[in-house]
Amino acid sequence: RAYYLLTSPLTLVVDPISGVATSALSRLQSDPARYARLYRRVLRLVYLAILPMGAVLFVAPEAVVGVLLGDQWDETVPVLRWLAIALVCQPLGSSMSWVYLSTGRTRRLFRWGVLSSPVVVAGFLAGLPYGPEGVALAYSISNFVLVLPMLRLAFRDTPLRVRDVAATLWDALLATVAAGFAAWAAGAALADAGPFLRLLAGIAASLAGFWLCLVLVPGRLADLRDLVRTVRDLAARSPVPSAGGPSTG
């Protein structure tokens, strides 16, 4: 149940974008500069949507569980908190499929799956003596351990660079800390309220703290125009279902 709650933001945000991003990137293989720029813009868009939700999952998991699962799932709370740390890395992992598929390197994607799986399994085994919480924390740690080799392998022979990803995301990661503190403060102020009100307050505070921190970074306000263009471009590239049923394109 905790893992389901963890993957829900990814399902809501990443899944609709992945197919369109892969298609758009595949058409830009002959233009390395535009390929790299589009990848960074879409990745940033995903992170700006995911990270505030991740902050709420980490800071206020009891409110999330209380509203979405009910009080009978209270034991899920600490597991969800440790799993939420993995949201820092998981959108990157999802974006690797855009790179592999758009460049036709599916064999390399398969090799990465074979190489990375033992690390995750080893993490699970290390966490087992500490119960479900230990397994959840080990899973999140394994995501961080794998992120650098994952990026290096996927970016090889492409116009993408690890340092460019870091430059694209550092302020969003910093804003996530502000979002977490804001959500925690909102939860503390409404400690006696019901889970639904605490969850709403946590989401609102997280978004406010996140975006306030972002706009205080010099030059980042101009990025909003790029984000608007990215959303518009992706929407224009999305297949429109025909009257006979959903598109398979």
Disulfide bonds with the S-S distance in Angstrom:
none
